[in-house]
Amino acid sequence: MLDVAAYGGLFLAAFAAATILPMQSEAALVGLILTERYSTIMLVAVASIGNVAGSLANWFLGRWIERFRDRRWFPVSPAALERAQEWYRRYGKWSLLASWLPVVGDPITVVAGVLGEPLRTFVLLVAVAKVGRYIVLAAATMGLA
């Protein structure tokens, strides 16, 4: 039962950290690796799947919320949305490789949805970024980097 709770908690932390919620999952991953009770490969896989799934939720949010951009309650000002879209247009799909970064990574994934980045391309680039980040973090935690 403890394994399910550990892996499930890591998945939820990684999922939430990839959404627009102000959270992080790195501490949970490092903590679980340091216990030496769980497979590091499984921990990286679970964290990666959760984090990519959270980014996918952002992409869907971007696709859905765009239709409400002219409403008074829309959470982003028209000027800020335009700046984000211009930035994404300038750097394009390759900016998704920065989706792992704190603060800027989550909005990039929402804007990708708003601008209609194809889902296949989105998932591939986000997965490369997120999995790569967790592999580096795990290697550093285990003293391999």
Protein Blocks (a to p, Z undefined) as FASTA:
>chain_A
ZZmmmmmmmmmmmmmmmmmbdcdfklmmmmmmmnopacfklmmmmmmmmmmmmmmmmmmm
mmmmmmmmmpmklmbdfklmmmmmmmmmmnommlmmmmmpghjlmmmmmmmmmnopafkl
mmmmmmmmmmmmmmmmmmmmnopZZ
